[in-house]
Amino acid sequence: MAEPPKPSLSHYLSPAGAARMEAELKMLCREERPRIVEIVSWAAGNGDRSENGDYIYGKRRLREIDRRIRFLSKRLEDSIIVDPAAQTTRDRVFFGATVTYVDEADSEHRVTILGCDEVDIGRGEVSLVSPIARALLRSRVGDEVTLATPGGGRAIEILEIAYPETVASPDAVV
């Protein structure tokens, strides 16, 4: 008998990331889509649809909204919610860790490792499947790891590993 497939790393989400996706899905279904449907309905009543900009744009926008709703619904259905605060092995880098490291140029950086669909580089968040996250995973403070870059490997040293203190959900997987 074959083993069940392992979950993909791209399906991991933090509770906060899942909440943001659920909020966007609700907003699209309850507010944005009904508003656009109303506009399209009004525009359709204005006669010739082939040259009706409100109608054409509205139909296009509805397709975009429906595509995003399908994407969010599927992602949330397939996602694995992992609460970083519930991490018991806090001396190693895993999903949800905030890692401070220094590179060869003595430049200090801080990144938080999160799911593919919830990262924001402006907030210092990186994807679990990004090169920096792959280099950092499972390492400890003081470890020197090699970051694969197009210009060759770069050595980085882990200075600090931190996890959130509060547990967001009792149902979260560790």
C-alpha positions in Angstrom: 0.0 0.0 0.0 1.4 3.4 -1.0 2.1 6.1 1.6 0.0 9.2 1.4 1.7 12.2 -0.2 3.6 14.5 2.1 2.1 18.0 2.5 3.7 20.6 0.3 5.7 23.3 2.0 3.8 25.8 -0.2 0.6 24.9 1.8 1.8 26.1 5.2 0.2 29.2 6.6 0.4 30.9 9.9 -2.9 31.6 11.8 -2.5 35.3 11.0 -1.9 34.6 7.3 -4.9 32.3 7.1 -7.0 35.0 8.9 -5.9 37.6 6.3 -6.9 35.2 3.4 -10.2 34.4 5.0 -11.0 38.2 5.5 -10.1 38.9 1.9 -12.3 36.0 0.7 -15.3 37.3 2.8 -14.8 40.8 1.5 -14.8 39.6 -2.1 -17.9 37.4 -1.6 -19.9 39.8 0.5 -18.9 43.2 -0.7 -16.9 43.5 -3.9 -18.6 40.9 -6.0 -22.2 42.0 -5.2 -21.2 45.6 -5.9 -19.7 44.7 -9.3 -22.7 42.5 -10.2 -25.0 45.5 -9.5 -22.8 47.7 -11.8 -22.9 45.1 -14.6 -26.6 44.7 -14.3 -27.1 48.4 -14.5 -24.8 48.6 -17.5 -26.5 45.7 -19.3 -29.8 47.6 -19.1 -28.2 50.6 -21.0 -28.4 48.8 -24.3 -25.6 47.9 -26.7 -23.1 45.8 -24.7 -20.4 45.7 -27.3 -19.5 49.4 -26.8 -20.6 49.7 -23.2 -17.4 50.3 -21.1 -19.1 49.8 -17.8 -20.4 46.5 -18.9 -17.1 45.3 -20.5 -15.0 46.4 -17.5 -17.5 45.0 -15.0 -17.5 41.6 -16.7 -13.7 41.6 -16.7 -13.6 42.6 -13.1 -16.1 39.8 -12.2 -13.9 37.2 -13.8 -10.9 38.5 -11.8 -12.9 38.4 -8.6 -14.2 34.9 -9.3 -10.6 33.7 -10.1 -9.3 35.2 -6.8 -12.2 33.6 -4.9 -11.5 30.2 -6.4 -7.8 30.6 -5.6 -8.3 31.7 -2.0 -11.0 29.0 -1.4 -8.6 26.3 -2.7 -5.6 27.6 -0.8 -7.5 27.8 2.5 -9.0 24.3 1.9 -5.5 22.8 1.2 -3.5 24.8 3.7 -1.9 23.5 6.8 -2.2 26.0 9.7 1.0 26.0 11.7 1.2 28.2 14.8 4.8 29.3 15.3 4.1 30.1 18.9 3.4 26.5 19.6 6.9 25.5 18.4 8.6 23.5 21.2 12.1 23.3 19.6 12.9 27.0 19.9 16.6 26.7 19.5 16.4 25.7 15.8 15.0 27.5 12.8 11.6 26.3 11.7 8.4 27.7 10.1 7.5 31.0 11.8 10.9 31.8 13.3 12.3 35.3 13.2 16.0 34.9 12.5 18.7 37.5 12.8 21.8 36.8 10.8 25.0 38.5 9.7 26.4 38.1 6.2 30.0 38.2 4.9 29.9 42.0 4.7 29.0 42.2 8.4 25.6 43.4 7.5 22.9 42.3 10.0 19.5 41.1 8.6 16.3 39.9 10.2 13.7 37.8 8.4 10.6 35.9 9.5 9.9 32.6 7.7 6.3 32.2 6.6 4.1 30.6 4.0 4.3 31.4 0.3 1.0 33.2 0.2 1.4 35.4 3.2 4.9 37.0 2.9 5.6 40.7 2.6 9.2 41.5 2.0 8.5 45.0 3.3 7.8 43.5 6.7 10.9 41.4 6.6 9.0 38.2 5.8 10.3 35.5 3.4 8.7 32.4 1.9 9.4 29.0 3.4 10.7 27.9 0.0 12.9 30.9 -0.6 16.7 30.4 -0.8 17.3 32.3 2.4 14.7 30.2 4.3 16.1 26.9 2.9 19.6 27.9 4.0 18.4 28.9 7.5 16.0 25.9 8.2 17.1 23.6 11.0 20.1 25.7 11.9 20.9 27.0 15.4 22.4 30.1 16.9 26.1 30.3 16.0 25.8 28.1 13.0 27.3 29.3 9.8 25.3 28.2 6.7 25.8 28.8 3.0 23.2 30.8 1.1 23.0 29.8 -2.6 23.0 32.9 -4.8 23.4 33.3 -8.6 26.9 34.7 -7.9 27.9 31.6 -5.8 27.5 30.6 -2.2 27.6 33.3 0.6 28.3 32.4 4.2 25.9 33.7 6.8 26.0 33.3 10.6 22.8 32.9 12.7 22.8 35.4 15.6 19.3 35.0 17.1 16.2 32.8 16.7 12.9 34.0 18.1 9.3 32.7 17.9 6.0 34.5 18.9 5.1 34.1 22.5 1.3 33.7 22.3 -0.5 30.7 20.9 -3.0 31.9 18.4 -5.2 28.7 18.1 -5.5 25.5 20.0 -6.1 23.6 16.7 -2.8 24.7 15.1 -0.3 22.0 14.0 3.3 22.1 15.3 
